[in-house]
């Protein structure tokens, strides 16, 4: 599996835990802050929970 495929599958898998709106917002924030790793997106989601 390529790195890109793994990233995409990991990102798609996050929808099981987070709503579409939260996931989209986290991805938008990641783009704005130039976060290019799945771990960074997960971190954004975890910090924004609660």
C-alpha positions in Angstrom: 0.0 0.0 0.0 1.4 3.4 -0.9 1.7 6.2 1.6 -1.0 8.2 -0.2 -3.4 5.3 -0.1 -2.7 4.7 3.6 -3.4 8.4 4.3 -6.6 8.4 2.4 -7.9 5.2 4.1 -6.9 6.6 7.5 -8.7 9.8 6.8 -11.8 8.0 5.6 -11.7 5.8 8.8 -11.9 8.9 11.0 -15.6 9.3 10.0 -16.4 6.4 12.3 -15.5 8.5 15.3 -16.1 12.1 14.2 -19.0 13.8 12.4 -18.7 14.9 8.8 -18.7 18.6 9.9 -15.9 18.1 12.5 -13.8 16.1 10.0 -14.3 18.7 7.3 -13.4 21.5 9.8 -10.3 19.7 10.9 -9.2 19.2 7.3 -9.8 22.8 6.5 -7.7 23.8 9.6 -5.0 21.4 8.6 -4.8 22.9 5.1 -4.7 26.5 6.6 -1.9 25.6 9.0 -0.1 23.4 6.5 -0.5 20.2 8.5 0.3 17.3 6.1 0.1 14.2 8.3 -2.8 12.1 9.5 -1.5 12.4 13.1 -1.8 16.2 12.8 -5.4 15.9 11.7 -6.2 13.5 14.6 -4.5 15.9 17.0 -6.7 18.8 15.7 -9.8 16.6 16.2 -8.8 15.5 19.7 -8.0 19.1 20.9 -11.3 20.3 19.6 -13.4 17.6 21.4 -15.1 19.0 24.4 
